[in-house]
Amino acid sequence: MIPRRRRRDRFGWSKAHRDQLMSGWDYLNQAWRGGKWRSFDATDYPPQVCDEMLECWKECGDDLLVQAKPGTRPWGWWLFDSPARREEDIEETRQLFQMGELIPDETEAVRQEAIKADAEMHRMMWHNSHKFRRTWRFWTFVTSEDRDHSMFESSQLIRMGVLTAGEQRILDEPRMATLGHLGDWCDRVFIHIEQPERELLGLDNEAARRWDAECEREATELAAQ
């Protein structure tokens, strides 16, 4: 039987072709021309272009999957292999998790990255906008306990004993969260925590109340425009 000639000999897949299958972008217009940039719908591309991209994916897809960062997939995988269309309003790792597409080794890599990212997020004092909050990755990959939405997130973190040193210091010294102690900008760092939760944490200080009033005033002025 005569071996089937590979289309690569005809089209000559370049780095630009592989890069577009990895990211979906063809910044220098050196891969496939025509159609939309980085659409997750194959029908947005001319049939011949789509056929060529699929053939290239069949030949290069395995290598691109190996190169992909844990918790992500190449654009070509979403276009040709994924059992569901990419939902761009959802973080890619989250969608893959919901689809059951993460493999064990990949899940562990995502868990380690979540631990590292969570620590970095809380490392600096000016990241107070994240204090007493954790990302979905923390609740999914780092802890075995599900998020209990019947209580404040801060209350659950306190009960679990997983507060950072910075968060514990704020509870031990509430003045750390006040306007006078850290400067004018610090009046805004706890706006993600609503008043009932601030009261529970002992952070319902005059600075926070002034900021709430200012936000309400600005919202009223904006609505009146």
C-alpha positions, 0 to 999 in steps of 0.5 A: 500500500502506498503511504498517504502523503502528508499535507505538511509537505504541501502546506509546510506548517511553520512556527506561525501556524503552530503559534496560532493553533496554540494561542489563536492569534496571528499577530503578523498575519503569517499563518492563516489569512481570512476569517476572524482572529481567535474565534472559538467557532470554526465556522467563522473561518473559510472552509479551506482555512478551517480544513488546513487548521484541522490538518495542522492540528492533527499533526502538531496537536500532541506537541502543543498539548505538551507545551500548554501550561497546566490548567489550559489547552491550546486554542486548536484543542478548543476548536477541534477536540473539546467536547464543549465550546470555550466559554470566554467569560469563565476562567479557562482552568475553571471551565476545564475543571467543570468539564472534568478535563483536568488530569491528576498530574495537572490538577496537582500542578494547578493546586501548587500554583494556587497556593503560590498565587494565594500567598503572593496575593496576600504578601503585600499590605497594599493588597488589603483588597483581597484580605479575608477572601480566597479565589475559587482555586483555593476553595477548589484545589487547596482546601478539602472544605467547600465554601459555605455560603451560609456564612461570611467568607471571613468567618469560615476562614477563621473557623478553618484556622487559615488566616494569613499573618496579615489578616490575623494582625488586622484582627488583633490590631483593628487600627491597622485598617483605619485611615489615620494609621496607614494614610488616605489611600487606606480608606478604600482597602476594605470596600469589598467587605460589607458593613455587617461583615466588617462589624463582625470582624471589628473593622467597622471604623469611622474611615470605612463608614466615610468611604461607604457614604462617599460611594453612595453619594457618587452612585447617586450623582451618577444615576442622576446624570 
